[in-house]
Amino acid sequence: MLNYNIRGENIEVTPAIREHLENKIDKMNRYFNETPDADVNVNLKVYPDKKTKVEVTIPMPHLVLRAEERHDDMYAAIDLIVDKLERQIRKHKTKVNRKMREKGSPKEFFAAQEGLTTDQLNEKAQEDETDIPNEVVRTKQFNLKPMDSEEAILQMDLLGHNFFIFTDAETNATNIVYKRRDGKYGLIETT
């Protein structure tokens, strides 16, 4: 059973929005043997420029489904979110199907995996293999220049990228700076 926790920021969650959201997400039940027991956490937000953002997180025992979408229309954003979540489920099931084939017995494998059917896995396996490829399509090589995080942020902004890898001048460790969606910056330090 899905339990919905819908929050609105700068927007009232109307019965129409709630119904549309629940109907769309409930349709994802076709991917499972039985409706999973999960909490569906939804955050709806409207910005001053009238753009909307929808975030959905569904934590499950062997999988966390999460998607977010920004759009001018709240209903369109909900539709796009459901498409993203369905792709995540299909991708996960394709991965599960591959592992099942490697292990051999479906009964042993599905004892550890909850709510997945072999028919649904087989149905989407080939579509997903071409839909979401896991192959490297481009490789770049470069030397890491020692610098501090402020200089790395400047380099990242000059290049127009949303992340930058550099060698920390003090620790000599490889670190990453990145631009967050809120416009601020983050730093990932390696040890």
Salt bridges, closest charged atoms under 4 A:
GLU9 OE2 - ARG7 NH2 2.82
GLU9 OE1 - LYS45 NZ 3.69
GLU22 OE2 - ARG18 NH1 3.30
GLU55 OE2 - LYS53 NZ 2.89
GLU55 OE1 - ARG66 NH2 3.54
GLU68 OE1 - ARG66 NH2 3.37
GLU68 OE2 - ARG181 NH1 2.14
GLU69 OE1 - LYS84 NZ 2.82
ASP72 OD1 - LYS51 NZ 3.12
ASP79 OD1 - HIS20 NE2 3.14
ASP79 OD1 - LYS24 NZ 3.49
GLU86 OE2 - ARG30 NH2 2.99
GLU127 OE2 - ARG90 NE 3.68
GLU127 OE1 - LYS124 NZ 3.40
ASP128 OD1 - ARG90 NE 3.26
GLU129 OE2 - ARG98 NH2 3.77
ASP131 OD2 - ARG90 NH2 3.68
GLU151 OE2 - LYS145 NZ 3.13
ASP182 OD2 - ARG180 NH2 2.97
